[in-house]
């Protein structure tokens, strides 16, 4: 399996898991009450963010586009017309979210986690575009 295929499979796994968890997380209090749910949601959101970053970095490297940081790797997606500007704008927030989850875990505003679990559509679109690219459908 190639690097991107492996990453896409893991991304799909975490996206599916978050979709399963979403009905249990209607608001932040659900995460405040249940430590296992809290950790489960945040870990999968972290993994989704990191996997999108990894895939964007790989795509940048394949196209020989330089990037100094995670945000720039995602911005490089806009150089490929398969990734709309709107989609890239949605994804460009992921490095910051990833950093907050890792470095400000205790102080994390759980409303952001609830919002993130309800805004997986752009990541789903990203994964589908990359899947098509890797399968040769595009």
C-alpha positions as semicolon CSV with decimal commas, in nm:
position;residue;x (nm);y (nm);z (nm)
1;X;0,000;0,000;0,000
2;X;0,127;0,347;-0,081
3;X;0,175;0,620;0,176
4;X;-0,136;0,809;0,065
5;X;-0,353;0,498;0,047
6;X;-0,254;0,408;0,403
7;X;-0,320;0,761;0,526
8;X;-0,654;0,775;0,346
9;X;-0,763;0,446;0,501
10;X;-0,678;0,578;0,847
11;X;-0,851;0,909;0,772
12;X;-1,164;0,722;0,661
13;X;-1,154;0,513;0,981
14;X;-1,144;0,820;1,205
15;X;-1,406;1,008;1,001
16;X;-1,640;0,710;1,026
17;X;-1,574;0,686;1,398
18;X;-1,650;1,055;1,450
19;X;-1,973;1,019;1,252
20;X;-2,071;0,736;1,488
21;X;-1,986;0,946;1,794
22;X;-2,153;1,268;1,676
23;X;-2,506;1,181;1,801
24;X;-2,359;1,138;2,151
25;X;-2,206;1,488;2,139
26;X;-2,493;1,736;2,095
27;X;-2,315;1,990;2,315
28;X;-2,003;2,042;2,522
29;X;-2,159;1,905;2,840
30;X;-2,150;1,556;2,687
31;X;-1,772;1,586;2,665
32;X;-1,748;1,736;3,012
33;X;-1,947;1,451;3,169
34;X;-1,784;1,156;2,995
35;X;-1,403;1,145;3,001
36;X;-1,389;0,843;2,768
37;X;-1,608;1,017;2,511
38;X;-1,407;1,338;2,557
39;X;-1,079;1,159;2,493
40;X;-1,221;0,953;2,208
41;X;-1,356;1,258;2,023
42;X;-1,046;1,469;2,076
43;X;-0,810;1,190;1,972
44;X;-1,002;1,123;1,651
45;X;-1,023;1,496;1,574
46;X;-0,649;1,521;1,632
47;X;-0,584;1,224;1,404
48;X;-0,810;1,362;1,131
49;X;-0,628;1,695;1,145
50;X;-0,284;1,534;1,138
51;X;-0,377;1,298;0,855
52;X;-0,504;1,584;0,638
53;X;-0,179;1,767;0,710
54;X;0,027;1,457;0,624
55;X;-0,161;1,400;0,299
56;X;-0,135;1,768;0,199
57;X;0,238;1,758;0,272
58;X;0,281;1,446;0,058
59;X;0,086;1,601;-0,229
60;X;0,299;1,917;-0,203
61;X;0,619;1,712;-0,205
62;X;0,505;1,513;-0,509
63;X;0,448;1,838;-0,697
64;X;0,776;1,981;-0,567
65;X;0,594;2,263;-0,391
66;X;0,791;2,387;-0,094
67;X;0,625;2,452;0,238
68;X;0,761;2,588;0,563
69;X;0,479;2,474;0,788
70;X;0,161;2,268;0,799
71;X;-0,060;2,560;0,698
72;X;0,144;2,624;0,387
73;X;0,126;2,255;0,292
74;X;-0,252;2,281;0,299
75;X;-0,251;2,613;0,111
76;X;-0,047;2,442;-0,162
77;X;-0,357;2,235;-0,240
78;X;-0,502;2,543;-0,409
79;X;-0,240;2,499;-0,682
80;X;-0,440;2,196;-0,797
81;X;-0,776;2,289;-0,950
82;X;-0,938;1,976;-0,803
83;X;-0,927;2,150;-0,465
84;X;-1,155;2,454;-0,464
85;X;-1,052;2,771;-0,285
86;X;-1,345;2,726;-0,047
87;X;-1,233;2,375;0,041
88;X;-0,875;2,486;0,102
89;X;-1,003;2,772;0,322
90;X;-1,194;2,519;0,532
91;X;-0,894;2,287;0,562
92;X;-0,638;2,558;0,637
93;X;-0,778;2,583;0,992
94;X;-0,676;2,228;1,077
95;X;-0,312;2,293;1,173
96;X;-0,421;2,553;1,426
97;X;-0,689;2,322;1,564
98;X;-0,434;2,040;1,586
99;X;-0,197;2,263;1,780
100;X;-0,468;2,371;2,022
101;X;-0,567;2,010;2,090
102;X;-0,206;1,910;2,154
103;X;-0,076;2,211;2,342
104;X;-0,385;2,349;2,515
105;X;-0,563;2,022;2,586
106;X;-0,671;2,118;2,938
107;X;-0,788;2,467;2,839
108;X;-0,946;2,362;2,509
109;X;-1,282;2,525;2,446
110;X;-1,497;2,216;2,404
111;X;-1,743;2,413;2,191
112;X;-1,471;2,405;1,924
113;X;-1,462;2,025;1,944
114;X;-1,840;2,005;1,913
115;X;-1,828;2,240;1,614
116;X;-1,549;2,035;1,456
117;X;-1,735;1,706;1,488
118;X;-2,030;1,869;1,312
119;X;-1,817;2,016;1,031
120;X;-1,653;1,708;0,881
121;X;-1,792;1,770;0,532
122;X;-1,485;1,951;0,394
123;X;-1,258;1,674;0,519
124;X;-1,487;1,416;0,357
125;X;-1,463;1,607;0,027
126;X;-1,084;1,630;0,059
127;X;-1,057;1,255;0,123
128;X;-1,274;1,177;-0,179
129;X;-1,067;1,398;-0,410
130;X;-0,744;1,236;-0,293
131;X;-0,897;0,887;-0,320
132;X;-0,991;0,959;-0,682
133;X;-0,645;1,095;-0,753
134;X;-0,482;0,782;-0,613
135;X;-0,717;0,544;-0,791
136;X;-0,658;0,718;-1,123
137;X;-1,023;0,821;-1,151
138;X;-0,913;1,181;-1,207
